[in-house]
Amino acid sequence: MAIVVNLAGTTPRDVPWTTWNRRLNGEPNGNYLPQYAGEIVLDYTNNVLWKAMGVTNDAWVALTAF
């Protein structure tokens, strides 16, 4: 996974997880466009982490269910 630095210059270690990763209400496939390839989002309705394998709205792959 790549380290992401935003334009303000803060690094992920300085920012809480929920501020630089999106939380979604439901499965992202077909519903949400990734901001970049490799983005990880949390589907908080089904408790599943998803990773974008590309930049189209059907490029999401489920990583975990907890």
C-alpha positions as CSV (number, residue, x, y, z in Angstrom):
1,M,0.0,0.0,0.0
2,A,1.3,3.4,-0.9
3,I,1.9,6.2,1.6
4,V,-0.4,9.1,0.8
5,V,0.5,12.8,1.5
6,N,-2.2,15.4,1.0
7,L,-1.6,18.9,-0.4
8,A,-1.6,20.4,3.1
9,G,1.6,18.4,3.8
10,T,0.3,16.2,6.6
11,T,1.2,12.5,6.5
12,P,-1.1,9.7,7.3
13,R,0.6,9.0,10.6
14,D,-0.4,12.5,11.7
15,V,-4.0,12.1,10.7
16,P,-6.6,9.7,12.2
17,W,-7.5,6.8,9.9
18,T,-11.1,8.0,9.4
19,T,-10.0,11.4,8.0
20,W,-8.1,10.1,5.1
21,N,-10.1,7.0,4.2
22,R,-13.7,7.0,3.4
23,R,-16.5,5.2,5.4
24,L,-19.3,4.1,3.1
25,N,-22.9,3.0,3.8
26,G,-23.0,-0.2,1.8
27,E,-20.9,-2.0,-0.8
28,P,-18.9,0.3,-3.1
29,N,-19.0,-1.7,-6.3
30,G,-21.1,0.2,-8.8
31,N,-21.9,2.9,-6.3
32,Y,-18.6,4.7,-5.5
33,L,-15.8,6.0,-7.7
34,P,-12.4,5.4,-6.1
35,Q,-10.3,8.6,-5.5
36,Y,-7.2,6.6,-6.5
37,A,-6.1,3.0,-7.2
38,G,-5.3,1.3,-3.9
39,E,-7.8,3.3,-1.9
40,I,-9.2,1.4,1.1
41,V,-12.7,2.2,2.4
42,L,-14.8,0.8,5.1
43,D,-18.4,-0.3,4.5
44,Y,-19.6,0.3,8.0
45,T,-23.1,-1.2,7.3
46,N,-21.6,-4.7,6.5
47,N,-18.3,-4.3,8.4
48,V,-16.2,-5.0,5.3
49,L,-13.0,-3.3,4.1
50,W,-12.7,-2.8,0.3
51,K,-9.7,-1.9,-1.8
52,A,-9.9,-0.2,-5.2
53,M,-7.9,-2.2,-7.7
54,G,-8.4,0.5,-10.4
55,V,-10.2,3.8,-10.8
56,T,-13.6,2.7,-12.0
57,N,-16.6,2.2,-9.8
58,D,-16.5,-1.6,-10.4
59,A,-12.9,-2.1,-9.4
60,W,-13.5,-2.7,-5.7
61,V,-12.4,-6.0,-4.0
62,A,-13.4,-7.1,-0.5
63,L,-10.4,-7.4,1.8
64,T,-12.0,-8.5,5.1
65,A,-15.2,-9.0,6.9
66,F,-15.2,-8.6,10.6
